[in-house]
């Protein structure tokens, strides 16, 4: 379905006139469709992208929002030149493996999540002669007009409609009617294996160590974009 078809089905589902809506402005309806796409993208993790990130000499941390503003979370990191997939460890595991990991330089073999938009590597590159390939989950882009189509798989479009109908019923303060699309959304086949069916719109933070000062960057590490 394109954006216009999704909007029509949402309005029909809340007994509103698709040609002259009462409960939604044009902008509100467009924002609702974008919001629904974001929820489905987070729950299904269906939108995957890749980015190339040049090594920076002496840089151990890399901020990925400079690569793509729609970045959601990293999944894998590779040495693009050699095709080697870097092993993912925690900073606690690095402490146990090498007490000097913060100052060790060489060809990166390990990556570790620091937050949802920052990852670190070990050893940190001594030079700028390499490139990382980052696999990551992404938020969907906003739909431009009624003819535009979502990046989400076609199988999820019914769930986008159901989410819009659910929020539309809540906008009308009709909680009884809202329970119908909500139940259908929770049972939708594309969400059957998702963690919570329908959940929050939130960026999921990558797990980090709970040790004291674990969230702080080591003073010997540089952050690169």
Backbone torsions as a table, in degrees:
resi	resn	phi	psi	omega
1	UNK	NA	145.1	172.1
2	UNK	-89.4	176.7	-175.1
3	UNK	-60.9	-38.7	-179.8
4	UNK	-63.7	-41.1	178.9
5	UNK	-66.9	-38.3	177.5
6	UNK	-63.3	-44.8	179.6
7	UNK	-61.7	-42.4	-180.0
8	UNK	-60.4	-45.2	-179.0
9	UNK	-67.7	-34.2	176.4
10	UNK	-63.7	-47.6	-178.0
11	UNK	-65.3	-40.9	177.6
12	UNK	-63.6	-35.1	-179.0
13	UNK	-70.1	-20.9	178.4
14	UNK	-109.1	17.5	178.2
15	UNK	57.6	41.8	174.8
16	UNK	-111.3	160.5	-176.5
17	UNK	-84.6	115.0	180.0
18	UNK	-60.4	-27.0	-178.5
19	UNK	-86.6	-22.8	-179.1
20	UNK	-149.8	72.2	-174.5
21	UNK	-61.6	144.4	178.0
22	UNK	-98.4	-39.5	-171.1
23	UNK	-92.2	-9.5	-178.3
24	UNK	-132.9	138.5	165.8
25	UNK	-83.0	167.9	179.1
26	UNK	-58.3	-43.6	-179.4
27	UNK	-65.6	-43.4	-179.8
28	UNK	-62.0	-39.1	-179.0
29	UNK	-68.3	-41.4	177.8
30	UNK	-63.7	-42.7	178.7
31	UNK	-63.8	-36.3	179.3
32	UNK	-65.2	-42.3	178.4
33	UNK	-63.6	-42.7	177.9
34	UNK	-62.5	-41.7	178.7
35	UNK	-62.7	-43.5	179.1
36	UNK	-61.4	-41.4	178.2
37	UNK	-63.5	-37.7	178.0
38	UNK	-64.6	-44.0	179.3
39	UNK	-60.1	-46.2	-179.0
40	UNK	-67.5	-36.0	178.6
41	UNK	-64.8	-39.6	179.7
42	UNK	-69.3	-42.6	-176.3
43	UNK	-71.5	-39.2	-176.0
44	UNK	-93.5	-15.9	-176.9
45	UNK	52.6	40.7	-171.3
46	UNK	-84.1	-20.9	-176.0
47	UNK	-99.7	111.8	-178.9
48	UNK	-119.8	139.2	178.6
49	UNK	-137.5	170.7	176.4
50	UNK	-128.8	151.6	176.9
51	UNK	-143.6	147.8	175.5
52	UNK	-101.3	130.8	-177.3
53	UNK	-126.0	115.1	-179.8
54	UNK	-66.2	143.3	171.4
55	UNK	-64.2	150.1	173.0
56	UNK	-126.8	128.1	-175.5
57	UNK	-56.4	125.6	177.2
58	UNK	75.5	8.2	-178.2
59	UNK	-99.2	121.6	-178.3
60	UNK	-101.5	-18.3	-179.3
61	UNK	-121.9	143.6	-178.3
62	UNK	-131.7	130.1	179.0
63	UNK	-97.8	123.3	-168.4
64	UNK	-96.6	-9.0	175.9
65	UNK	-66.9	-18.1	174.8
66	UNK	-74.7	-16.4	179.1
67	UNK	-83.6	-45.3	-177.3
68	UNK	-151.8	117.7	179.2
69	UNK	-63.5	-16.4	178.7
70	UNK	-92.4	9.8	179.6
71	UNK	-59.7	134.0	177.7
72	UNK	-108.0	-53.7	-178.5
73	UNK	-165.5	146.2	177.9
74	UNK	-77.5	152.5	175.8
75	UNK	-122.2	-43.5	179.3
76	UNK	-145.9	155.0	176.0
77	UNK	-132.3	137.0	-175.8
78	UNK	-128.5	153.4	164.3
79	UNK	-82.6	108.5	-170.9
80	UNK	-65.0	-33.6	-176.7
81	UNK	-72.5	-40.1	-175.5
82	UNK	-97.2	-16.4	-176.0
83	UNK	79.5	7.7	-180.0
84	UNK	-75.9	130.3	174.9
85	UNK	-86.9	125.0	-179.4
86	UNK	-74.1	142.7	177.6
87	UNK	-76.5	137.5	178.7
88	UNK	-95.2	121.7	176.8
89	UNK	-130.2	171.1	173.7
90	UNK	-96.8	165.4	177.3
91	UNK	-65.6	-31.1	176.0
92	UNK	-63.3	-42.6	178.1
93	UNK	-66.3	-35.5	176.4
94	UNK	-65.5	-39.6	177.0
95	UNK	-57.5	-40.8	-178.7
96	UNK	-72.5	-28.6	-176.4
97	UNK	-84.5	-38.7	-175.7
98	UNK	-154.3	108.8	-177.9
99	UNK	-67.3	-15.6	-179.9
100	UNK	-105.9	24.2	-176.2
101	UNK	-63.1	-25.2	-177.7
102	UNK	-70.0	-22.7	-176.9
103	UNK	-115.7	-3.6	-178.3
104	UNK	-73.1	134.8	177.7
105	UNK	-118.6	158.7	-179.9
106	UNK	155.4	-159.7	177.1
107	UNK	-84.0	120.3	-175.5
108	UNK	-57.0	133.6	178.3
109	UNK	-123.8	-16.1	-176.1
110	UNK	-131.6	143.2	169.7
111	UNK	-126.8	155.4	-179.3
112	UNK	-145.1	137.6	178.0
113	UNK	-74.5	137.8	176.0
114	UNK	-108.6	-45.1	174.4
115	UNK	-151.3	-176.9	-176.6
116	UNK	-63.8	-21.1	-176.7
117	UNK	-123.0	10.1	179.7
118	UNK	-135.5	133.8	172.2
119	UNK	-128.4	157.9	176.9
120	UNK	-119.5	162.7	179.4
121	UNK	-131.5	154.1	177.0
122	UNK	-141.9	134.7	-12.8
123	UNK	-66.2	159.3	176.6
124	UNK	-76.7	143.8	-174.6
125	UNK	-60.0	135.7	175.5
126	UNK	-78.9	-26.9	-179.6
127	UNK	-132.6	-178.9	-178.3
128	UNK	-109.1	38.5	-173.1
129	UNK	-102.4	15.4	-179.0
130	UNK	-132.4	175.3	-179.4
131	UNK	-141.3	134.2	171.0
132	UNK	-89.7	145.4	166.8
133	UNK	-111.6	117.7	-176.4
134	UNK	-103.3	123.1	170.2
135	UNK	-92.8	133.0	-177.0
136	UNK	-151.0	156.3	172.0
137	UNK	-85.6	145.7	-174.6
138	UNK	-132.2	152.0	170.0
139	UNK	-74.3	148.8	178.2
140	UNK	-72.3	149.2	174.9
141	UNK	-72.0	155.3	177.6
142	UNK	-68.4	143.6	177.9
143	UNK	-77.2	134.0	-170.4
144	UNK	-82.2	-38.3	-178.9
145	UNK	-156.6	-179.0	-174.7
146	UNK	-67.2	-18.3	178.8
147	UNK	-89.5	-9.0	-177.8
148	UNK	-73.7	149.7	-179.1
149	UNK	-117.9	145.2	-179.3
150	UNK	-69.5	151.4	173.2
151	UNK	-70.0	-18.5	-178.2
152	UNK	-64.4	150.3	176.2
153	UNK	-58.3	148.7	-178.4
154	UNK	-56.2	-31.1	-178.0
155	UNK	-65.3	-17.5	-179.3
156	UNK	-93.2	-8.1	-172.3
157	UNK	-65.7	-33.9	175.5
158	UNK	-62.6	-36.9	178.2
159	UNK	-67.9	-34.5	175.2
160	UNK	-61.3	-43.8	177.9
161	UNK	-61.9	-45.0	-179.0
162	UNK	-62.0	-40.6	177.4
163	UNK	-62.6	-43.8	178.6
164	UNK	-62.7	-39.3	178.1
165	UNK	-66.6	-40.2	178.3
166	UNK	-60.3	-49.7	-179.7
167	UNK	-67.3	-33.3	177.4
168	UNK	-64.5	-41.6	177.2
169	UNK	-64.4	-39.1	177.4
170	UNK	-65.1	-36.7	178.2
171	UNK	-62.6	-29.9	178.0
172	UNK	-87.7	3.5	-178.0
173	UNK	61.3	31.2	179.5
174	UNK	-108.2	80.7	-176.5
175	UNK	-68.3	-29.6	178.9
176	UNK	-66.4	-45.4	177.7
177	UNK	-67.0	-33.5	-178.6
178	UNK	-64.8	-26.8	-178.2
179	UNK	-66.3	-23.3	-177.6
180	UNK	-72.1	-56.1	177.0
181	UNK	-66.1	-29.5	178.2
182	UNK	-62.6	-46.3	179.3
183	UNK	-63.0	-43.4	179.1
184	UNK	-62.7	-37.4	179.4
185	UNK	-66.8	-42.5	179.6
186	UNK	-64.1	-28.2	-178.9
187	UNK	-95.5	-1.1	-175.6
188	UNK	-61.7	137.8	-173.0
189	UNK	-62.6	-30.0	-179.1
190	UNK	-73.1	-16.5	179.4
191	UNK	-107.0	4.6	-174.8
192	UNK	-59.8	-34.8	-178.2
193	UNK	-100.3	3.9	178.2
194	UNK	-73.6	161.1	-173.7
195	UNK	-66.0	-36.2	-173.4
196	UNK	-139.2	13.4	-179.2
197	UNK	71.4	-92.4	173.9
198	UNK	-113.2	128.8	-171.8
199	UNK	-136.8	-164.8	-176.1
200	UNK	-76.3	156.8	167.5
201	UNK	-91.9	103.2	-178.5
202	UNK	-156.3	148.5	175.3
203	UNK	-80.4	124.7	-178.1
204	UNK	-80.1	119.1	179.3
205	UNK	-72.4	138.8	175.4
206	UNK	-72.1	141.3	-176.4
207	UNK	-65.2	137.4	178.0
208	UNK	-131.3	166.4	-177.6
209	UNK	-63.3	146.4	177.5
210	UNK	-95.8	6.6	179.9
211	UNK	-66.8	152.8	179.4
212	UNK	-55.4	134.2	177.7
213	UNK	64.9	15.9	-177.6
214	UNK	-66.9	-23.1	-177.3
215	UNK	-83.3	-10.9	-176.5
216	UNK	-84.7	144.7	176.4
217	UNK	-73.3	133.5	173.2
218	UNK	-57.1	142.4	-174.2
219	UNK	-64.9	-21.4	-179.1
220	UNK	-87.2	-2.5	-177.8
221	UNK	-102.0	143.7	176.6
222	UNK	-108.0	147.0	178.8
223	UNK	-102.3	128.1	178.4
224	UNK	-118.5	154.6	178.8
225	UNK	-92.3	NA	NA
